[in-house]
Amino acid sequence: MTQPPVEFFLGDEVRLRKPHPCGSHDWTIVRLGADIGLTCHGCKHRVLLPRTTVEKRMTAFLKRGEASTATAEATQ
């Protein structure tokens, strides 16, 4: 059975299983789409990973970003 996709927002701070070479596990989401742009909290390096990879490697949300107004209106 497949799981629904995880809902990400710009500004979300996430913890991933595998550490970046600088040693940090924490990342900020800076781009959304089929690929997700992440910025490392340790060294500010930016990477672009497929959404499925981020969903598999993510262990927790540290902080949630702001939902866009279009998303907020659609859920009301």
PDB file of N, H, CA, C and O in Angstrom:
ATOM      1  N   MET A   1       0.837  -1.171   0.000  1.00  0.00           N
ATOM      2  CA  MET A   1       0.000   0.000   0.000  1.00  0.00           C
ATOM      3  C   MET A   1       0.889   1.244   0.000  1.00  0.00           C
ATOM      4  O   MET A   1       1.836   1.334   0.782  1.00  0.00           O
ATOM      5  N   THR A   2       0.588   2.189  -0.866  1.00  0.00           N
ATOM      6  H   THR A   2      -0.181   2.116  -1.501  1.00  0.00           H
ATOM      7  CA  THR A   2       1.410   3.388  -0.961  1.00  0.00           C
ATOM      8  C   THR A   2       0.929   4.444   0.027  1.00  0.00           C
ATOM      9  O   THR A   2      -0.259   4.548   0.329  1.00  0.00           O
ATOM     10  N   GLN A   3       1.884   5.221   0.520  1.00  0.00           N
ATOM     11  H   GLN A   3       2.850   5.137   0.275  1.00  0.00           H
ATOM     12  CA  GLN A   3       1.573   6.299   1.449  1.00  0.00           C
ATOM     13  C   GLN A   3       1.376   7.589   0.668  1.00  0.00           C
ATOM     14  O   GLN A   3       1.998   7.772  -0.379  1.00  0.00           O
ATOM     15  N   PRO A   4       0.523   8.487   1.154  1.00  0.00           N
ATOM     16  CA  PRO A   4       0.378   9.773   0.473  1.00  0.00           C
ATOM     17  C   PRO A   4       1.673  10.572   0.612  1.00  0.00           C
ATOM     18  O   PRO A   4       2.422  10.370   1.568  1.00  0.00           O
ATOM     19  N   PRO A   5       1.943  11.471  -0.324  1.00  0.00           N
ATOM     20  CA  PRO A   5       3.171  12.265  -0.233  1.00  0.00           C
ATOM     21  C   PRO A   5       3.164  13.173   1.003  1.00  0.00           C
ATOM     22  O   PRO A   5       2.116  13.632   1.457  1.00  0.00           O
ATOM     23  N   VAL A   6       4.353  13.411   1.521  1.00  0.00           N
ATOM     24  H   VAL A   6       5.204  13.038   1.152  1.00  0.00           H
ATOM     25  CA  VAL A   6       4.503  14.303   2.674  1.00  0.00           C
ATOM     26  C   VAL A   6       4.305  15.735   2.188  1.00  0.00           C
ATOM     27  O   VAL A   6       4.809  16.106   1.129  1.00  0.00           O
ATOM     28  N   GLU A   7       3.579  16.535   2.952  1.00  0.00           N
ATOM     29  H   GLU A   7       3.169  16.234   3.813  1.00  0.00           H
ATOM     30  CA  GLU A   7       3.342  17.923   2.575  1.00  0.00           C
ATOM     31  C   GLU A   7       4.468  18.791   3.130  1.00  0.00           C
ATOM     32  O   GLU A   7       4.618  18.927   4.344  1.00  0.00           O
ATOM     33  N   PHE A   8       5.254  19.374   2.231  1.00  0.00           N
ATOM     34  H   PHE A   8       5.131  19.263   1.244  1.00  0.00           H
ATOM     35  CA  PHE A   8       6.354  20.250   2.602  1.00  0.00           C
ATOM     36  C   PHE A   8       5.980  21.690   2.299  1.00  0.00           C
ATOM     37  O   PHE A   8       5.200  21.955   1.384  1.00  0.00           O
ATOM     38  N   PHE A   9       6.540  22.627   3.073  1.00  0.00           N
ATOM     39  H   PHE A   9       7.174  22.411   3.815  1.00  0.00           H
ATOM     40  CA  PHE A   9       6.366  24.057   2.837  1.00  0.00           C
ATOM     41  C   PHE A   9       7.738  24.711   2.810  1.00  0.00           C
ATOM     42  O   PHE A   9       8.686  24.203   3.410  1.00  0.00           O
ATOM     43  N   LEU A  10       7.846  25.840   2.110  1.00  0.00           N
ATOM     44  H   LEU A  10       7.076  26.253   1.622  1.00  0.00           H
ATOM     45  CA  LEU A  10       9.089  26.593   2.123  1.00  0.00           C
ATOM     46  C   LEU A  10       9.385  27.022   3.546  1.00  0.00           C
ATOM     47  O   LEU A  10       8.490  27.471   4.262  1.00  0.00           O
ATOM     48  N   GLY A  11      10.618  26.888   3.953  1.00  0.00           N
ATOM     49  H   GLY A  11      11.345  26.522   3.371  1.00  0.00           H
ATOM     50  CA  GLY A  11      11.014  27.273   5.300  1.00  0.00           C
ATOM     51  C   GLY A  11      10.952  26.142   6.313  1.00  0.00           C
ATOM     52  O   GLY A  11      11.378  26.314   7.454  1.00  0.00           O
ATOM     53  N   ASP A  12      10.422  24.980   5.910  1.00  0.00           N
ATOM     54  H   ASP A  12      10.076  24.841   4.983  1.00  0.00           H
ATOM     55  CA  ASP A  12      10.431  23.834   6.827  1.00  0.00           C
ATOM     56  C   ASP A  12      11.865  23.486   7.181  1.00  0.00           C
ATOM     57  O   ASP A  12      12.748  23.523   6.324  1.00  0.00           O
ATOM     58  N   GLU A  13      12.100  23.147   8.440  1.00  0.00           N
ATOM     59  H   GLU A  13      11.383  23.116   9.136  1.00  0.00           H
ATOM     60  CA  GLU A  13      13.404  22.654   8.868  1.00  0.00           C
ATOM     61  C   GLU A  13      13.237  21.176   9.183  1.00  0.00           C
ATOM     62  O   GLU A  13      12.398  20.794   9.999  1.00  0.00           O
ATOM     63  N   VAL A  14      14.051  20.342   8.521  1.00  0.00           N
ATOM     64  H   VAL A  14      14.732  20.653   7.859  1.00  0.00           H
ATOM     65  CA  VAL A  14      13.919  18.890   8.661  1.00  0.00           C
ATOM     66  C   VAL A  14      15.236  18.273   9.108  1.00  0.00           C
ATOM     67  O   VAL A  14      16.309  18.844   8.912  1.00  0.00           O
ATOM     68  N   ARG A  15      15.130  17.106   9.710  1.00  0.00           N
ATOM     69  H   ARG A  15      14.258  16.642   9.869  1.00  0.00           H
ATOM     70  CA  ARG A  15      16.311  16.319  10.088  1.00  0.00           C
ATOM     71  C   ARG A  15      16.334  15.088   9.186  1.00  0.00           C
ATOM     72  O   ARG A  15      15.335  14.380   9.063  1.00  0.00           O
ATOM     73  N   LEU A  16      17.497  14.837   8.550  1.00  0.00           N
ATOM     74  H   LEU A  16      18.309  15.413   8.650  1.00  0.00           H
ATOM     75  CA  LEU A  16      17.657  13.681   7.675  1.00  0.00           C
ATOM     76  C   LEU A  16      18.513  12.620   8.363  1.00  0.00           C
ATOM     77  O   LEU A  16      19.320  12.926   9.241  1.00  0.00           O
ATOM     78  N   ARG A  17      18.320  11.365   7.946  1.00  0.00           N
ATOM     79  H   ARG A  17      17.664  11.117   7.233  1.00  0.00           H
ATOM     80  CA  ARG A  17      19.053  10.245   8.534  1.00  0.00           C
ATOM     81  C   ARG A  17      20.550  10.364   8.332  1.00  0.00           C
ATOM     82  O   ARG A  17      21.324  10.250   9.283  1.00  0.00           O
ATOM     83  N   LYS A  18      20.962  10.596   7.080  1.00  0.00           N
ATOM     84  H   LYS A  18      20.333  10.688   6.308  1.00  0.00           H
ATOM     85  CA  LYS A  18      22.386  10.632   6.752  1.00  0.00           C
ATOM     86  C   LYS A  18      22.948  12.034   6.961  1.00  0.00           C
ATOM     87  O   LYS A  18      22.357  13.008   6.494  1.00  0.00           O
ATOM     88  N   PRO A  19      24.075  12.154   7.653  1.00  0.00           N
ATOM     89  CA  PRO A  19      24.636  13.495   7.863  1.00  0.00           C
ATOM     90  C   PRO A  19      25.326  14.018   6.604  1.00  0.00           C
ATOM     91  O   PRO A  19      25.813  13.248   5.776  1.00  0.00           O
ATOM     92  N   HIS A  20      25.355  15.333   6.483  1.00  0.00           N
ATOM     93  H   HIS A  20      24.960  15.959   7.156  1.00  0.00           H
ATOM     94  CA  HIS A  20      26.134  15.994   5.445  1.00  0.00           C
ATOM     95  C   HIS A  20      27.610  15.836   5.834  1.00  0.00           C
ATOM     96  O   HIS A  20      27.897  15.660   7.019  1.00  0.00           O
ATOM     97  N   PRO A  21      28.545  15.890   4.902  1.00  0.00           N
ATOM     98  CA  PRO A  21      29.963  15.747   5.268  1.00  0.00           C
ATOM     99  C   PRO A  21      30.437  16.721   6.352  1.00  0.00           C
ATOM    100  O   PRO A  21      31.418  16.438   7.040  1.00  0.00           O
ATOM    101  N   CYS A  22      29.764  17.852   6.516  1.00  0.00           N
ATOM    102  H   CYS A  22      28.967  18.082   5.958  1.00  0.00           H
ATOM    103  CA  CYS A  22      30.149  18.792   7.579  1.00  0.00           C
ATOM    104  C   CYS A  22      29.693  18.281   8.948  1.00  0.00           C
ATOM    105  O   CYS A  22      30.118  18.814   9.973  1.00  0.00           O
ATOM    106  N   GLY A  23      28.842  17.263   8.981  1.00  0.00           N
ATOM    107  H   GLY A  23      28.496  16.830   8.148  1.00  0.00           H
ATOM    108  CA  GLY A  23      28.391  16.674  10.233  1.00  0.00           C
ATOM    109  C   GLY A  23      26.973  17.027  10.641  1.00  0.00           C
ATOM    110  O   GLY A  23      26.454  16.457  11.601  1.00  0.00           O
ATOM    111  N   SER A  24      26.331  17.953   9.937  1.00  0.00           N
ATOM    112  H   SER A  24      26.753  18.415   9.157  1.00  0.00           H
ATOM    113  CA  SER A  24      24.988  18.383  10.300  1.00  0.00           C
ATOM    114  C   SER A  24      23.933  17.451   9.711  1.00  0.00           C
ATOM    115  O   SER A  24      24.076  16.977   8.584  1.00  0.00           O
ATOM    116  N   HIS A  25      22.876  17.191  10.475  1.00  0.00           N
ATOM    117  H   HIS A  25      22.760  17.577  11.391  1.00  0.00           H
ATOM    118  CA  HIS A  25      21.736  16.396  10.024  1.00  0.00           C
ATOM    119  C   HIS A  25      20.552  17.298   9.672  1.00  0.00           C
ATOM    120  O   HIS A  25      19.553  16.812   9.142  1.00  0.00           O
ATOM    121  N   ASP A  26      20.642  18.595   9.953  1.00  0.00           N
ATOM    122  H   ASP A  26      21.454  18.990  10.384  1.00  0.00           H
ATOM    123  CA  ASP A  26      19.512  19.507   9.855  1.00  0.00           C
ATOM    124  C   ASP A  26      19.583  20.357   8.587  1.00  0.00           C
ATOM    125  O   ASP A  26      20.641  20.857   8.207  1.00  0.00           O
ATOM    126  N   TRP A  27      18.418  20.503   7.941  1.00  0.00           N
ATOM    127  H   TRP A  27      17.558  20.097   8.250  1.00  0.00           H
ATOM    128  CA  TRP A  27      18.322  21.184   6.651  1.00  0.00           C
ATOM    129  C   TRP A  27      17.090  22.078   6.627  1.00  0.00           C
ATOM    130  O   TRP A  27      16.119  21.827   7.340  1.00  0.00           O
ATOM    131  N   THR A  28      17.134  23.136   5.791  1.00  0.00           N
ATOM    132  H   THR A  28      17.923  23.339   5.211  1.00  0.00           H
ATOM    133  CA  THR A  28      15.991  24.011   5.554  1.00  0.00           C
ATOM    134  C   THR A  28      15.554  23.842   4.108  1.00  0.00           C
ATOM    135  O   THR A  28      16.390  23.813   3.205  1.00  0.00           O
ATOM    136  N   ILE A  29      14.249  23.730   3.882  1.00  0.00           N
ATOM    137  H   ILE A  29      13.569  23.753   4.616  1.00  0.00           H
ATOM    138  CA  ILE A  29      13.711  23.590   2.526  1.00  0.00           C
ATOM    139  C   ILE A  29      13.612  24.975   1.896  1.00  0.00           C
ATOM    140  O   ILE A  29      12.965  25.871   2.438  1.00  0.00           O
ATOM    141  N   VAL A  30      14.268  25.141   0.731  1.00  0.00           N
ATOM    142  H   VAL A  30      14.793  24.413   0.290  1.00  0.00           H
ATOM    143  CA  VAL A  30      14.291  26.441   0.056  1.00  0.00           C
ATOM    144  C   VAL A  30      13.663  26.397  -1.336  1.00  0.00           C
ATOM    145  O   VAL A  30      13.487  27.442  -1.963  1.00  0.00           O
ATOM    146  N   ARG A  31      13.323  25.203  -1.829  1.00  0.00           N
ATOM    147  H   ARG A  31      13.466  24.354  -1.319  1.00  0.00           H
ATOM    148  CA  ARG A  31      12.713  25.062  -3.153  1.00  0.00           C
ATOM    149  C   ARG A  31      11.811  23.849  -3.133  1.00  0.00           C
ATOM    150  O   ARG A  31      12.169  22.814  -2.569  1.00  0.00           O
ATOM    151  N   LEU A  32      10.629  23.967  -3.751  1.00  0.00           N
ATOM    152  H   LEU A  32      10.338  24.807  -4.209  1.00  0.00           H
ATOM    153  CA  LEU A  32       9.691  22.850  -3.810  1.00  0.00           C
ATOM    154  C   LEU A  32       9.338  22.532  -5.247  1.00  0.00           C
ATOM    155  O   LEU A  32       9.320  23.420  -6.100  1.00  0.00           O
ATOM    156  N   GLY A  33       9.061  21.281  -5.514  1.00  0.00           N
ATOM    157  H   GLY A  33       9.075  20.561  -4.821  1.00  0.00           H
ATOM    158  CA  GLY A  33       8.687  20.792  -6.826  1.00  0.00           C
ATOM    159  C   GLY A  33       8.919  19.296  -6.846  1.00  0.00           C
ATOM    160  O   GLY A  33       8.865  18.647  -5.801  1.00  0.00           O
ATOM    161  N   ALA A  34       9.180  18.733  -8.032  1.00  0.00           N
ATOM    162  H   ALA A  34       9.224  19.261  -8.881  1.00  0.00           H
ATOM    163  CA  ALA A  34       9.520  17.309  -8.114  1.00  0.00           C
ATOM    164  C   ALA A  34      10.834  17.070  -7.381  1.00  0.00           C
ATOM    165  O   ALA A  34      11.034  16.020  -6.772  1.00  0.00           O
ATOM    166  N   ASP A  35      11.728  18.058  -7.446  1.00  0.00           N
ATOM    167  H   ASP A  35      11.566  18.911  -7.942  1.00  0.00           H
ATOM    168  CA  ASP A  35      12.970  18.037  -6.675  1.00  0.00           C
ATOM    169  C   ASP A  35      12.837  19.062  -5.548  1.00  0.00           C
ATOM    170  O   ASP A  35      12.170  20.085  -5.704  1.00  0.00           O
ATOM    171  N   ILE A  36      13.470  18.781  -4.425  1.00  0.00           N
ATOM    172  H   ILE A  36      14.012  17.951  -4.298  1.00  0.00           H
ATOM    173  CA  ILE A  36      13.398  19.685  -3.275  1.00  0.00           C
ATOM    174  C   ILE A  36      14.783  20.260  -3.013  1.00  0.00           C
ATOM    175  O   ILE A  36      15.761  19.521  -2.895  1.00  0.00           O
ATOM    176  N   GLY A  37      14.858  21.583  -2.923  1.00  0.00           N
ATOM    177  H   GLY A  37      14.064  22.183  -3.019  1.00  0.00           H
ATOM    178  CA  GLY A  37      16.111  22.261  -2.611  1.00  0.00           C
ATOM    179  C   GLY A  37      16.278  22.371  -1.114  1.00  0.00           C
ATOM    180  O   GLY A  37      15.361  22.784  -0.405  1.00  0.00           O
ATOM    181  N   LEU A  38      17.458  22.000  -0.633  1.00  0.00           N
ATOM    182  H   LEU A  38      18.203  21.665  -1.209  1.00  0.00           H
ATOM    183  CA  LEU A  38      17.753  22.019   0.801  1.00  0.00           C
ATOM    184  C   LEU A  38      19.018  22.819   1.057  1.00  0.00           C
ATOM    185  O   LEU A  38      19.950  22.792   0.252  1.00  0.00           O
ATOM    186  N   THR A  39      19.054  23.535   2.184  1.00  0.00           N
ATOM    187  H   THR A  39      18.298  23.557   2.838  1.00  0.00           H
ATOM    188  CA  THR A  39      20.249  24.248   2.623  1.00  0.00           C
ATOM    189  C   THR A  39      20.685  23.653   3.953  1.00  0.00           C
ATOM    190  O   THR A  39      19.886  23.536   4.883  1.00  0.00           O
ATOM    191  N   CYS A  40      21.959  23.278   4.038  1.00  0.00           N
ATOM    192  H   CYS A  40      22.608  23.372   3.283  1.00  0.00           H
ATOM    193  CA  CYS A  40      22.511  22.671   5.242  1.00  0.00           C
ATOM    194  C   CYS A  40      22.631  23.724   6.348  1.00  0.00           C
ATOM    195  O   CYS A  40      23.046  24.854   6.090  1.00  0.00           O
ATOM    196  N   HIS A  41      22.269  23.353   7.569  1.00  0.00           N
ATOM    197  H   HIS A  41      21.932  22.435   7.778  1.00  0.00           H
ATOM    198  CA  HIS A  41      22.393  24.272   8.704  1.00  0.00           C
ATOM    199  C   HIS A  41      23.845  24.442   9.139  1.00  0.00           C
ATOM    200  O   HIS A  41      24.203  25.470   9.716  1.00  0.00           O
ATOM    201  N   GLY A  42      24.686  23.439   8.867  1.00  0.00           N
ATOM    202  H   GLY A  42      24.395  22.605   8.399  1.00  0.00           H
ATOM    203  CA  GLY A  42      26.071  23.505   9.319  1.00  0.00           C
ATOM    204  C   GLY A  42      26.953  24.397   8.461  1.00  0.00           C
ATOM    205  O   GLY A  42      27.675  25.249   8.980  1.00  0.00           O
ATOM    206  N   CYS A  43      26.896  24.198   7.126  1.00  0.00           N
ATOM    207  H   CYS A  43      26.310  23.506   6.705  1.00  0.00           H
ATOM    208  CA  CYS A  43      27.830  24.907   6.246  1.00  0.00           C
ATOM    209  C   CYS A  43      27.148  25.747   5.173  1.00  0.00           C
ATOM    210  O   CYS A  43      27.824  26.357   4.345  1.00  0.00           O
ATOM    211  N   LYS A  44      25.813  25.785   5.179  1.00  0.00           N
ATOM    212  H   LYS A  44      25.264  25.289   5.851  1.00  0.00           H
ATOM    213  CA  LYS A  44      25.010  26.574   4.226  1.00  0.00           C
ATOM    214  C   LYS A  44      25.117  26.076   2.783  1.00  0.00           C
ATOM    215  O   LYS A  44      24.780  26.811   1.854  1.00  0.00           O
ATOM    216  N   HIS A  45      25.581  24.840   2.582  1.00  0.00           N
ATOM    217  H   HIS A  45      25.855  24.243   3.336  1.00  0.00           H
ATOM    218  CA  HIS A  45      25.656  24.250   1.241  1.00  0.00           C
ATOM    219  C   HIS A  45      24.242  23.948   0.758  1.00  0.00           C
ATOM    220  O   HIS A  45      23.403  23.500   1.539  1.00  0.00           O
ATOM    221  N   ARG A  46      23.969  24.194  -0.540  1.00  0.00           N
ATOM    222  H   ARG A  46      24.650  24.559  -1.175  1.00  0.00           H
ATOM    223  CA  ARG A  46      22.648  23.913  -1.106  1.00  0.00           C
ATOM    224  C   ARG A  46      22.716  22.670  -1.971  1.00  0.00           C
ATOM    225  O   ARG A  46      23.647  22.501  -2.758  1.00  0.00           O
ATOM    226  N   VAL A  47      21.722  21.797  -1.822  1.00  0.00           N
ATOM    227  H   VAL A  47      20.965  21.934  -1.183  1.00  0.00           H
ATOM    228  CA  VAL A  47      21.616  20.590  -2.643  1.00  0.00           C
ATOM    229  C   VAL A  47      20.201  20.489  -3.180  1.00  0.00           C
ATOM    230  O   VAL A  47      19.274  21.090  -2.637  1.00  0.00           O
ATOM    231  N   LEU A  48      20.041  19.722  -4.256  1.00  0.00           N
ATOM    232  H   LEU A  48      20.794  19.234  -4.697  1.00  0.00           H
ATOM    233  CA  LEU A  48      18.754  19.466  -4.867  1.00  0.00           C
ATOM    234  C   LEU A  48      18.568  17.957  -4.895  1.00  0.00           C
ATOM    235  O   LEU A  48      19.334  17.249  -5.550  1.00  0.00           O
ATOM    236  N   LEU A  49      17.554  17.458  -4.189  1.00  0.00           N
ATOM    237  H   LEU A  49      16.932  18.033  -3.658  1.00  0.00           H
ATOM    238  CA  LEU A  49      17.291  16.028  -4.107  1.00  0.00           C
ATOM    239  C   LEU A  49      15.888  15.726  -4.610  1.00  0.00           C
ATOM    240  O   LEU A  49      14.988  16.552  -4.459  1.00  0.00           O
ATOM    241  N   PRO A  50      15.686  14.551  -5.208  1.00  0.00           N
ATOM    242  CA  PRO A  50      14.325  14.155  -5.593  1.00  0.00           C
ATOM    243  C   PRO A  50      13.424  14.078  -4.361  1.00  0.00           C
ATOM    244  O   PRO A  50      13.871  13.705  -3.276  1.00  0.00           O
ATOM    245  N   ARG A  51      12.179  14.426  -4.537  1.00  0.00           N
ATOM    246  H   ARG A  51      11.815  14.729  -5.418  1.00  0.00           H
ATOM    247  CA  ARG A  51      11.201  14.431  -3.437  1.00  0.00           C
ATOM    248  C   ARG A  51      11.151  13.073  -2.733  1.00  0.00           C
ATOM    249  O   ARG A  51      11.091  13.016  -1.504  1.00  0.00           O
ATOM    250  N   THR A  52      11.173  11.981  -3.502  1.00  0.00           N
ATOM    251  H   THR A  52      11.222  12.027  -4.500  1.00  0.00           H
ATOM    252  CA  THR A  52      11.093  10.644  -2.900  1.00  0.00           C
ATOM    253  C   THR A  52      12.291  10.369  -1.993  1.00  0.00           C
ATOM    254  O   THR A  52      12.144   9.730  -0.951  1.00  0.00           O
ATOM    255  N   THR A  53      13.469  10.844  -2.377  1.00  0.00           N
ATOM    256  H   THR A  53      13.589  11.363  -3.224  1.00  0.00           H
ATOM    257  CA  THR A  53      14.669  10.657  -1.558  1.00  0.00           C
ATOM    258  C   THR A  53      14.543  11.413  -0.243  1.00  0.00           C
ATOM    259  O   THR A  53      14.881  10.881   0.814  1.00  0.00           O
ATOM    260  N   VAL A  54      14.061  12.646  -0.301  1.00  0.00           N
ATOM    261  H   VAL A  54      13.786  13.078  -1.160  1.00  0.00           H
ATOM    262  CA  VAL A  54      13.891  13.444   0.921  1.00  0.00           C
ATOM    263  C   VAL A  54      12.872  12.779   1.835  1.00  0.00           C
ATOM    264  O   VAL A  54      13.082  12.715   3.046  1.00  0.00           O
ATOM    265  N   GLU A  55      11.763  12.278   1.269  1.00  0.00           N
ATOM    266  H   GLU A  55      11.593  12.330   0.285  1.00  0.00           H
ATOM    267  CA  GLU A  55      10.739  11.622   2.087  1.00  0.00           C
ATOM    268  C   GLU A  55      11.297  10.387   2.785  1.00  0.00           C
ATOM    269  O   GLU A  55      10.961  10.132   3.941  1.00  0.00           O
ATOM    270  N   LYS A  56      12.140   9.618   2.106  1.00  0.00           N
ATOM    271  H   LYS A  56      12.413   9.825   1.167  1.00  0.00           H
ATOM    272  CA  LYS A  56      12.717   8.400   2.689  1.00  0.00           C
ATOM    273  C   LYS A  56      13.745   8.721   3.770  1.00  0.00           C
ATOM    274  O   LYS A  56      13.810   8.034   4.789  1.00  0.00           O
ATOM    275  N   ARG A  57      14.552   9.771   3.551  1.00  0.00           N
ATOM    276  H   ARG A  57      14.499  10.330   2.724  1.00  0.00           H
ATOM    277  CA  ARG A  57      15.643  10.104   4.482  1.00  0.00           C
ATOM    278  C   ARG A  57      15.212  10.942   5.667  1.00  0.00           C
ATOM    279  O   ARG A  57      15.940  11.025   6.657  1.00  0.00           O
ATOM    280  N   MET A  58      14.047  11.564   5.592  1.00  0.00           N
ATOM    281  H   MET A  58      13.456  11.496   4.789  1.00  0.00           H
ATOM    282  CA  MET A  58      13.613  12.461   6.647  1.00  0.00           C
ATOM    283  C   MET A  58      13.196  11.679   7.893  1.00  0.00           C
ATOM    284  O   MET A  58      12.485  10.678   7.802  1.00  0.00           O
ATOM    285  N   THR A  59      13.649  12.148   9.053  1.00  0.00           N
ATOM    286  H   THR A  59      14.227  12.961   9.127  1.00  0.00           H
ATOM    287  CA  THR A  59      13.253  11.511  10.310  1.00  0.00           C
ATOM    288  C   THR A  59      12.300  12.384  11.113  1.00  0.00           C
ATOM    289  O   THR A  59      11.476  11.859  11.862  1.00  0.00           O
ATOM    290  N   ALA A  60      12.392  13.720  10.975  1.00  0.00           N
ATOM    291  H   ALA A  60      13.062  14.147  10.366  1.00  0.00           H
ATOM    292  CA  ALA A  60      11.527  14.596  11.770  1.00  0.00           C
ATOM    293  C   ALA A  60      11.491  16.002  11.194  1.00  0.00           C
ATOM    294  O   ALA A  60      12.422  16.445  10.521  1.00  0.00           O
ATOM    295  N   PHE A  61      10.389  16.693  11.477  1.00  0.00           N
ATOM    296  H   PHE A  61       9.633  16.333  12.024  1.00  0.00           H
ATOM    297  CA  PHE A  61      10.298  18.123  11.223  1.00  0.00           C
ATOM    298  C   PHE A  61      10.801  18.827  12.481  1.00  0.00           C
ATOM    299  O   PHE A  61      10.322  18.546  13.580  1.00  0.00           O
ATOM    300  N   LEU A  62      11.755  19.732  12.330  1.00  0.00           N
ATOM    301  H   LEU A  62      12.144  19.960  11.437  1.00  0.00           H
ATOM    302  CA  LEU A  62      12.233  20.524  13.460  1.00  0.00           C
ATOM    303  C   LEU A  62      11.361  21.756  13.645  1.00  0.00           C
ATOM    304  O   LEU A  62      11.065  22.160  14.769  1.00  0.00           O
ATOM    305  N   LYS A  63      10.952  22.352  12.520  1.00  0.00           N
ATOM    306  H   LYS A  63      11.192  22.024  11.607  1.00  0.00           H
ATOM    307  CA  LYS A  63      10.109  23.542  12.531  1.00  0.00           C
ATOM    308  C   LYS A  63       9.345  23.561  11.222  1.00  0.00           C
ATOM    309  O   LYS A  63       9.910  23.260  10.170  1.00  0.00           O
ATOM    310  N   ARG A  64       8.080  23.906  11.273  1.00  0.00           N
ATOM    311  H   ARG A  64       7.622  24.150  12.127  1.00  0.00           H
ATOM    312  CA  ARG A  64       7.270  23.977  10.058  1.00  0.00           C
ATOM    313  C   ARG A  64       7.295  25.398   9.508  1.00  0.00           C
ATOM    314  O   ARG A  64       7.230  26.371  10.258  1.00  0.00           O
ATOM    315  N   GLY A  65       7.392  25.499   8.171  1.00  0.00           N
ATOM    316  H   GLY A  65       7.445  24.708   7.561  1.00  0.00           H
ATOM    317  CA  GLY A  65       7.347  26.788   7.504  1.00  0.00           C
ATOM    318  C   GLY A  65       5.912  27.246   7.332  1.00  0.00           C
ATOM    319  O   GLY A  65       4.975  26.535   7.697  1.00  0.00           O
ATOM    320  N   GLU A  66       5.748  28.418   6.785  1.00  0.00           N
ATOM    321  H   GLU A  66       6.509  28.995   6.489  1.00  0.00           H
ATOM    322  CA  GLU A  66       4.428  28.981   6.560  1.00  0.00           C
ATOM    323  C   GLU A  66       3.772  28.328   5.349  1.00  0.00           C
ATOM    324  O   GLU A  66       4.403  28.171   4.304  1.00  0.00           O
ATOM    325  N   ALA A  67       2.512  27.950   5.492  1.00  0.00           N
ATOM    326  H   ALA A  67       1.999  28.078   6.341  1.00  0.00           H
ATOM    327  CA  ALA A  67       1.743  27.417   4.370  1.00  0.00           C
ATOM    328  C   ALA A  67       1.398  28.576   3.444  1.00  0.00           C
ATOM    329  O   ALA A  67       1.133  29.685   3.908  1.00  0.00           O
ATOM    330  N   SER A  68       1.401  28.328   2.151  1.00  0.00           N
ATOM    331  H   SER A  68       1.617  27.427   1.774  1.00  0.00           H
ATOM    332  CA  SER A  68       1.050  29.388   1.208  1.00  0.00           C
ATOM    333  C   SER A  68      -0.421  29.741   1.376  1.00  0.00           C
ATOM    334  O   SER A  68      -1.195  28.928   1.882  1.00  0.00           O
ATOM    335  N   THR A  69      -0.814  30.923   0.964  1.00  0.00           N
ATOM    336  H   THR A  69      -0.185  31.583   0.553  1.00  0.00           H
ATOM    337  CA  THR A  69      -2.205  31.353   1.136  1.00  0.00           C
ATOM    338  C   THR A  69      -3.134  30.508   0.283  1.00  0.00           C
ATOM    339  O   THR A  69      -4.274  30.258   0.676  1.00  0.00           O
ATOM    340  N   ALA A  70      -2.668  30.062  -0.879  1.00  0.00           N
ATOM    341  H   ALA A  70      -1.743  30.264  -1.199  1.00  0.00           H
ATOM    342  CA  ALA A  70      -3.508  29.218  -1.731  1.00  0.00           C
ATOM    343  C   ALA A  70      -3.805  27.896  -1.045  1.00  0.00           C
ATOM    344  O   ALA A  70      -4.933  27.408  -1.110  1.00  0.00           O
ATOM    345  N   THR A  71      -2.814  27.310  -0.388  1.00  0.00           N
ATOM    346  H   THR A  71      -1.898  27.707  -0.335  1.00  0.00           H
ATOM    347  CA  THR A  71      -3.017  26.057   0.320  1.00  0.00           C
ATOM    348  C   THR A  71      -3.939  26.260   1.516  1.00  0.00           C
ATOM    349  O   THR A  71      -4.805  25.426   1.777  1.00  0.00           O
ATOM    350  N   ALA A  72      -3.765  27.346   2.237  1.00  0.00           N
ATOM    351  H   ALA A  72      -3.062  28.024   2.025  1.00  0.00           H
ATOM    352  CA  ALA A  72      -4.594  27.618   3.399  1.00  0.00           C
ATOM    353  C   ALA A  72      -6.058  27.826   3.006  1.00  0.00           C
ATOM    354  O   ALA A  72      -6.955  27.371   3.716  1.00  0.00           O
ATOM    355  N   GLU A  73      -6.313  28.511   1.874  1.00  0.00           N
ATOM    356  H   GLU A  73      -5.585  28.880   1.297  1.00  0.00           H
ATOM    357  CA  GLU A  73      -7.675  28.744   1.418  1.00  0.00           C
ATOM    358  C   GLU A  73      -8.315  27.459   0.937  1.00  0.00           C
ATOM    359  O   GLU A  73      -9.518  27.267   1.116  1.00  0.00           O
ATOM    360  N   ALA A  74      -7.532  26.567   0.325  1.00  0.00           N
ATOM    361  H   ALA A  74      -6.555  26.724   0.180  1.00  0.00           H
ATOM    362  CA  ALA A  74      -8.076  25.320  -0.202  1.00  0.00           C
ATOM    363  C   ALA A  74      -8.512  24.379   0.919  1.00  0.00           C
ATOM    364  O   ALA A  74      -9.430  23.580   0.733  1.00  0.00           O
ATOM    365  N   THR A  75      -7.864  24.465   2.079  1.00  0.00           N
ATOM    366  H   THR A  75      -7.118  25.114   2.230  1.00  0.00           H
ATOM    367  CA  THR A  75      -8.202  23.564   3.176  1.00  0.00           C
ATOM    368  C   THR A  75      -9.366  24.061   4.020  1.00  0.00           C
ATOM    369  O   THR A  75      -9.894  23.312   4.842  1.00  0.00           O
ATOM    370  N   GLN A  76      -9.776  25.312   3.831  1.00  0.00           N
ATOM    371  H   GLN A  76      -9.347  25.921   3.163  1.00  0.00           H
ATOM    372  CA  GLN A  76     -10.867  25.860   4.635  1.00  0.00           C
ATOM    373  C   GLN A  76     -12.197  25.562   4.010  1.00  0.00           C
ATOM    374  O   GLN A  76     -13.234  25.947   4.549  1.00  0.00           O
TER     375      GLN A  76
END
